Amino acid sequence: MRRLGLRARVTAAFAIGALLLSALMALISYELVRRSLLDERERTALRAAYFDAAVVRAGLDTDTPDVYEVLRTLDTGGTRRALVHRDGRWYARTADEGPSGAVPAALLAMVADGEPAVQRVRVDGQPALLVGVPLADSTGYYEITSLRELEQTFQVLALALTVVAVTVAGSGAALGWYATRHGLRPLTAVADAAEKIAAGDVTARLAPGTDPDLARLSTSFNRMADEVAVRIERDRRFAADVAHELRSPLQTLSAAASVLSRRRDGLDDRTATAAGLVSEEISRFQRLVNDLIELARSDRPVQREDVDVVALARGACRGRGLPESLVGGGPPAPGRWSVDPRRVEQVLVNLLDNAVRYGGGPVAVRLWVSDGVGVVEVDDEGPGVPVADREVVFDRFVRGRAAHDRAGGDGTGLGLALVAQHAAAHGGRASVSDRPGGGARFRVELPGARP
């Protein structure tokens, strides 16, 4: 399972924290408002019930009281319903007993014992408040106050508090995203500078003093970058100096070997064979020195120019004695790319040499652009590259199994390493896969190729 990034985790923490806090505050607010409104409604209902009970008591204190008529004199409005329980019989404003079935037996017994009682009940599925007031030994007055309107108020309040909680959670997420965006901006600058250094731009540095809290980080990073730049430059100069120093004796050896090669006919077989081996090794040594010089130069930043890559590829084929018809493109057509021509030419040459030396010869060179990324593919008809070798084959002085089987060890082990180095300098990568129908397909991606 993929782990969330720091920005996502901080944003989620802000959102969850805001949601929990707002939900807690919403619950507390809801409960306080609910209790306050219920208590107020209960006090109002009690006052009204006692007042109506006094009216009923006065109306029943006659020789021949008419209970129905007394109940009709009450002004209960549309939210209260009055009942009288007298001598075991229920009376309502109408001839039927009305909602008398909603009166619990326990409350009826309390009122019959002369104790007033209050209880929340449900009448016809709606919440209500039942108040019982004793009037005489065998008479009790009951008033049912509807709480439907109050229940609707609670629903609206709950909905409003929920919307507020969700809004606060969203605001918390936005605040977290904003805070992490600005809080991580210095780290983004560090990442950008590190990417530039990895791509070969060892001059990339962090601006000092941009954030007092990160001054130590900026200073340490810049000091580290300075040390890395010094070491890279020292290693590059060492490799370049060694390669240049080797050129002079190599030229002398090459001249001597050429003399021996021209006089091989006058030598005995063993001496002629030895002279041929010396000449081949000197040639291989010269290629190694040239690759070392190119490798020493590969750490420098790319120098992008507007280049006709098709013409560049055809020139590389001509230089290797290969048909220009190998070069194809698109769709879309490759056109002109903004790349370093020296590096791209070296990529093409090394891939073609690799195909000739180890892959039985190239069969296609394709060039195209996809989403601003220039793609170079070279196919060969060799045995391919085993999956286990596809990563290490681009390392320095590493050759795949096919190289040992087919080339007899005449390669330098730096050709594909230079290809990967030039691709990385452009911010891209090099890879190898199987070619449909057999062979290997080397692919180089060069971001920012479109001018």
C-alpha positions in Angstrom: 0.0 0.0 0.0 1.4 3.4 -1.0 2.1 5.7 1.9 0.6 9.2 1.7 3.0 12.1 1.3 3.8 14.6 4.1 1.6 17.3 2.6 -1.3 14.8 2.3 -0.8 13.6 5.9 -0.6 17.1 7.3 -3.7 18.2 5.4 -5.6 15.1 6.5 -4.5 15.7 10.1 -5.8 19.3 9.9 -9.1 18.2 8.4 -9.6 15.4 10.9 -8.7 17.6 13.8 -11.0 20.4 12.6 -13.8 17.8 12.0 -13.4 16.3 15.5 -13.3 19.6 17.2 -16.3 21.0 15.2 -18.2 17.8 15.8 -17.6 18.0 19.5 -18.6 21.6 19.7 -21.7 20.9 17.5 -22.8 18.1 19.9 -22.3 20.2 23.0 -24.1 23.1 21.4 -26.9 20.9 20.2 -27.3 19.3 23.6 -27.3 22.7 25.4 -29.8 24.2 23.0 -32.0 21.1 23.2 -32.1 21.0 26.9 -32.7 24.8 27.2 -35.6 24.6 24.7 -37.1 21.5 26.3 -36.9 23.0 29.8 -38.5 26.3 28.6 -41.3 24.4 26.8 -41.9 22.2 29.9 -42.2 25.3 32.2 -44.6 26.9 29.7 -46.6 23.7 29.5 -46.8 23.4 33.3 -48.0 26.9 33.7 -50.6 26.5 31.0 -51.7 23.1 32.5 -52.1 24.4 36.0 -54.0 27.4 34.7 -56.3 25.2 32.7 -56.7 22.8 35.6 -57.8 25.7 37.8 -60.4 26.6 35.2 -61.7 23.0 35.1 -61.8 22.7 38.9 -63.9 25.8 39.1 -66.2 24.5 36.3 -66.6 21.2 38.0 -67.3 22.7 41.4 -71.1 22.8 40.8 -74.1 20.6 41.6 -74.5 19.2 38.1 -71.2 19.8 36.2 -71.0 19.2 32.5 -67.4 18.1 31.9 -67.6 18.4 28.1 -68.8 21.9 28.4 -66.2 22.8 30.9 -63.4 21.5 28.6 -64.8 23.4 25.6 -64.4 26.7 27.6 -60.6 26.1 27.6 -58.4 28.1 25.2 -55.8 25.4 24.4 -55.0 26.5 20.8 -53.8 24.0 18.3 -50.9 22.6 20.3 -52.6 21.5 23.5 -55.2 18.8 24.1 -57.2 18.6 27.4 -58.5 15.4 29.1 -60.3 14.7 32.3 -60.4 11.4 34.1 -63.3 11.3 36.4 -64.8 8.3 38.2 -63.0 5.9 35.9 -64.1 7.6 32.8 -62.3 9.8 30.2 -63.6 13.1 29.0 -62.3 15.2 26.1 -63.5 18.2 24.2 -65.3 15.8 21.8 -67.5 12.9 22.6 -64.7 10.3 22.2 -61.9 9.8 24.7 -59.4 11.4 22.4 -55.7 10.5 23.1 -56.4 9.0 26.4 -54.6 5.9 25.4 -51.3 7.9 25.5 -51.6 8.3 29.2 -49.3 5.8 30.9 -50.8 3.7 33.7 -48.0 4.7 36.1 -48.7 8.4 35.6 -52.4 7.8 35.9 -51.8 6.1 39.3 -49.6 9.0 40.5 -52.3 11.6 39.7 -54.9 9.4 41.3 -52.8 9.4 44.5 -52.9 13.2 44.4 -49.4 13.8 43.0 -48.9 16.0 39.8 -46.8 14.3 37.1 -45.0 15.2 33.9 -43.8 12.8 31.2 -42.7 12.9 27.6 -44.9 10.6 25.4 -45.7 10.0 21.8 -49.1 10.6 20.4 -49.9 9.4 16.9 -46.2 8.9 16.4 -45.4 12.5 17.3 -43.5 13.7 20.5 -45.6 15.4 23.1 -45.4 16.5 26.8 -48.1 15.0 29.2 -48.9 16.9 32.4 -51.2 15.4 35.0 -52.8 17.5 37.7 -55.0 16.0 40.4 -58.3 17.9 41.0 -60.2 15.7 43.5 -60.2 12.2 44.9 -61.6 10.7 41.8 -60.8 13.4 39.2 -57.6 14.3 37.4 -56.8 16.8 34.7 -54.4 15.9 31.8 -53.0 18.2 29.2 -51.0 17.0 26.2 -48.7 19.6 24.6 -47.4 18.8 21.1 -43.6 19.0 20.7 -43.7 18.5 17.0 -42.7 22.0 16.2 -39.8 21.8 18.7 -38.7 18.5 17.2 -38.6 20.1 13.7 -36.5 22.9 15.3 -34.1 20.3 16.6 -33.8 18.7 13.1 -33.0 22.1 11.5 -30.5 22.8 14.3 -28.8 19.4 13.8 -28.6 20.0 10.0 -27.1 23.5 10.5 -24.5 22.2 13.0 -23.6 19.4 10.7 -23.1 21.8 7.8 -21.0 24.0 10.1 -18.9 21.0 11.2 -18.3 19.9 7.5 -17.4 23.5 6.6 -15.0 23.8 9.4 -13.4 20.5 8.4 -13.0 21.7 4.9 -11.6 24.9 6.1 -9.2 22.9 8.3 -8.1 20.9 5.2 -7.6 24.1 3.2 -5.6 25.6 6.1 -3.5 22.5 6.4 -2.8 22.5 2.6 -1.9 26.2 2.7 0.3 25.7 5.8 2.1 22.7 4.3 2.5 24.4 0.9 4.3 27.4 2.5 6.0 25.3 5.2 7.4 22.8 2.7 8.5 25.5 0.2 12.0 25.5 1.6 12.1 21.7 1.3 10.9 22.0 -2.2 13.8 24.4 -2.9 16.1 21.8 -1.4 14.6 19.1 -3.6 14.9 21.3 -6.8 18.5 22.1 -6.0 19.3 18.4 -5.4 17.7 17.4 -8.7 19.8 20.0 -10.5 22.9 18.7 -8.9 22.0 15.2 -9.8 21.4 16.3 -13.4 24.9 17.7 -13.5 24.4 21.3 -12.6 26.8 21.5 -9.6 26.4 25.2 -9.4 22.8 24.9 -7.9 22.6 26.4 -4.4 20.0 27.5 -1.9 19.4 31.1 -1.3 20.8 32.0 2.2 18.7 33.8 4.7 15.3 33.0 3.0 14.0 31.5 6.2 15.7 32.1 9.6 14.5 28.8 11.0 16.1 26.9 8.0 19.3 28.9 7.9 21.3 26.0 9.2 19.8 23.6 6.6 20.6 26.1 3.8 24.2 26.6 5.0 24.8 22.8 5.5 23.3 22.0 2.1 25.3 24.7 0.3 28.5 23.5 2.1 27.7 19.9 1.0 27.1 21.0 -2.6 30.4 22.8 -2.6 32.2 19.7 -1.3 30.4 17.6 -3.9 31.3 20.0 -6.7 34.9 20.1 -5.6 35.1 16.3 -5.5 33.3 15.9 -8.9 35.6 18.4 -10.5 38.7 16.8 -9.0 37.6 13.3 -10.2 36.7 14.7 -13.6 40.0 16.5 -14.0 41.8 13.4 -12.8 40.1 11.2 -15.3 40.6 13.8 -18.1 44.3 14.3 -17.1 45.0 10.6 -17.0 43.2 10.1 -20.4 45.1 13.0 -22.0 48.4 11.8 -20.6 47.8 8.4 -22.0 47.2 9.7 -25.5 50.8 10.5 -26.2 52.2 7.1 -25.4 49.2 5.5 -27.1 49.9 7.4 -30.3 53.5 6.2 -30.1 52.4 2.6 -29.5 49.8 2.9 -32.3 52.5 4.1 -34.7 54.8 1.3 -33.8 52.0 -1.2 -34.1 51.1 0.1 -37.5 54.7 -0.5 -38.6 54.6 -4.1 -37.3 51.3 -4.6 -39.1 52.7 -3.5 -42.4 55.6 -5.9 -42.0 53.6 -8.9 -40.8 54.3 -10.7 -44.1 58.0 -10.8 -43.2 57.5 -12.2 -39.7 57.0 -15.7 -38.5 53.5 -16.8 -37.6 53.9 -16.4 -33.8 55.4 -13.0 -34.1 52.7 -11.9 -36.6 50.0 -13.1 -34.3 51.5 -11.3 -31.4 51.8 -8.1 -33.5 48.1 -8.4 -34.5 47.1 -8.8 -30.8 49.1 -5.8 -29.8 47.5 -3.7 -32.5 44.0 -4.8 -31.5 44.6 -4.1 -27.8 46.1 -0.7 -28.6 42.9 0.2 -30.6 40.8 -1.0 -27.7 42.9 1.1 -25.3 42.4 4.1 -27.5 38.6 3.6 -27.5 38.8 3.3 -23.7 40.7 6.5 -23.3 38.3 8.3 -25.6 35.3 7.0 -23.6 37.0 8.1 -20.4 37.4 11.6 -21.7 33.8 11.6 -22.8 32.7 10.3 -19.4 34.7 13.0 -17.7 32.8 15.6 -19.8 29.4 14.1 -19.2 29.0 15.6 -15.7 28.7 19.1 -17.2 25.3 20.7 -17.8 23.6 20.2 -21.1 24.0 22.8 -23.8 20.6 22.7 -25.6 20.3 23.8 -29.2 17.7 23.6 -31.9 18.8 20.3 -33.6 17.5 18.3 -36.6 17.7 14.9 -34.9 16.8 13.0 -38.1 19.8 14.4 -39.9 21.9 13.8 -36.7 20.8 10.1 -36.7 21.5 9.7 -40.4 24.9 11.1 -40.0 25.6 8.7 -37.2 24.6 5.8 -39.5 26.8 7.1 -42.3 29.7 7.3 -39.9 29.3 3.7 -39.0 28.8 2.5 -42.6 25.1 1.7 -41.9 22.2 2.6 -44.3 20.4 5.8 -43.6 17.1 4.1 -44.3 17.3 2.6 -40.8 16.2 6.0 -39.4 12.5 6.6 -39.1 10.2 8.7 -36.9 6.8 9.3 -35.6 4.0 9.7 -35.5 4.3 12.5 -34.8 7.2 13.5 -37.0 10.3 14.2 -34.9 11.1 17.6 -36.4 13.7 19.7 -34.5 14.6 19.1 -30.9 16.0 21.3 -28.2 18.8 19.1 -27.0 22.6 18.9 -26.6 23.7 17.8 -30.1 27.1 16.5 -28.9 25.4 14.3 -26.3 22.6 13.1 -28.5 25.1 12.2 -31.3 27.1 10.2 -28.7 23.9 8.4 -27.6 23.2 7.4 -31.2 26.7 6.4 -32.0 27.0 4.3 -28.8 23.7 2.6 -29.4 24.6 1.8 -33.0 28.0 0.5 -32.0 26.4 -1.6 -29.3 23.9 -3.1 -31.8 26.7 -3.8 -34.3 29.1 -5.3 -31.7 26.6 -7.3 -29.6 23.2 -7.4 -31.2 23.9 -8.6 -34.7 23.4 -5.2 -36.2 20.7 -2.5 -35.9 17.4 -3.0 -37.7 15.7 0.3 -36.9 16.3 3.7 -35.4 13.1 5.5 -34.4 12.7 9.1 -33.2 9.5 10.9 -32.0 8.2 13.3 -29.4 5.5 12.4 -26.8 4.2 15.1 -24.5 7.4 17.1 -24.9 9.7 14.1 -24.3 12.0 13.1 -27.1 12.3 9.4 -27.6 15.1 7.5 -29.3 14.8 3.8 -29.9 17.4 1.5 -31.5 16.4 -2.1 -32.3 18.8 -4.9 -33.0 18.3 -8.6 -34.0 20.6 -10.1 -31.5 19.8 -12.4 -28.5 18.4 -9.6 -26.4 19.3 -8.6 -22.9 18.2 -10.9 -20.0 15.9 -9.4 -17.5 18.5 -9.8 -14.7 20.9 -7.6 -16.7 18.6 -4.8 -17.8 19.5 -2.5 -14.9 23.2 -3.2 -14.5 23.9 -3.1 -18.2 24.0 0.7 -18.0 26.6 0.8 -15.2 30.2 1.6 -15.9 32.5 -1.3 -16.9 29.6 -3.7 -16.9 28.8 -5.8 -20.0 25.9 -8.2 -20.4 26.2 -11.9 -21.1 25.8 -11.4 -24.8 28.8 -9.1 -24.9 31.0 -11.8 -23.5 29.5 -14.4 -25.8 29.7 -12.5 -29.1 32.4 -9.8 -28.8 35.3 -11.6 -27.2 35.8 -8.9 -24.7 36.7 -6.1 -27.1 34.3 -3.5 -25.7 35.2 -0.9 -23.1 32.1 -1.4 -20.8 31.5 2.4 -21.0 29.3 2.8 -24.1 25.9 2.2 -22.4 27.0 4.0 -19.3 27.6 7.1 -21.4 24.2 6.7 -22.9 22.6 6.6 -19.5 24.7 9.5 -18.4 23.7 11.7 -21.3 20.0 10.8 -20.9 20.2 11.7 -17.1 21.9 15.0 -18.0 18.8 15.9 -20.1 16.6 14.8 -17.1 15.6 11.5 -18.8 16.5 7.9 -18.6 17.7 5.0 -20.6 16.2 1.5 -20.7 16.2 -1.8 -22.6 13.4 -4.2 -23.4 12.6 -7.1 -25.8 12.0 -6.2 -29.4 8.8 -7.8 -30.8 10.1 -10.6 -33.1 13.4 -11.0 -31.2 16.3 -8.9 -30.3 16.7 -5.9 -28.0 15.1 -2.5 -28.0 17.2 0.3 -26.4 15.1 3.4 -25.5 16.3 6.8 -24.4 13.9 9.5 -23.2 15.0 13.2 -23.4 12.5 15.5 -21.6 12.2 19.1 -22.9 13.0 18.0 -26.4 10.3 20.1 -28.1 11.6 23.7 -28.8 
